[in-house]
Amino acid sequence: MKRVIVDYKKLTNDILSMLVERYPDGYDDDDIIKFKNANNETVEAVEVRTEDTVYLVKVSTRLANTMEKFDDDDDDFNSEASLETENIEIPEDERDDD
């Protein structure tokens, strides 16, 4: 399964929809995944999955605010936007292979 890190600035309408669906009341500390990226920096993210991809969306205040205000008819996000992504490898002991 492909794992992709997505920054708030690169969210597509589809990924934001999945986030709002998975976390309708917002996310809390138990939902946040922490890991080291390729630069050995600690990253905090929340996870959403499709059949073939795990998206790790970086956590920020702006993400929480955007999720709260999201409306399916909102044109602020482009579902055709290209994602600036970073493939990562999550250590076996931190994976949740449902």
Residue, then its C-alpha position, 0 to 999 in steps of 0.5 A: m500500500k502506498r503511503v503519502i504525506v500531504d501538507y495542508k496547502k496541497l489538500t484536494n477536495d477529495i482528501l478534505s472530504m475523506l477527512v471530514e467524513r472520518y473525523p466529523d467532530g474533528y480529530d483528537d490526540d488519539d488520532i494523531i500519528k507521529f513519525k520521523n520523515a526523511n530529514n529526521e524531523t518529527v511529523e504529526a499527521v492524521e490518516v485517511r485511506t483509500e483502497d490503495t493509498v494511505y494519506l497522512v495529512k500534516v496536522s495544523t491549526r489551519l487544517a482543523n479550521t478548514m475541516e470545520k468550515f468545509d462545505d461540499d459545494d465549496d470551490d476553494f479546493n481543486s480536486e484536480a490539484s496536483l499533490e506535492t507528496e512525500n513517500i515514507e516508510i512507517p516502521e512495522d511497530e507503528r503500522d495499523d494494517d486493518 
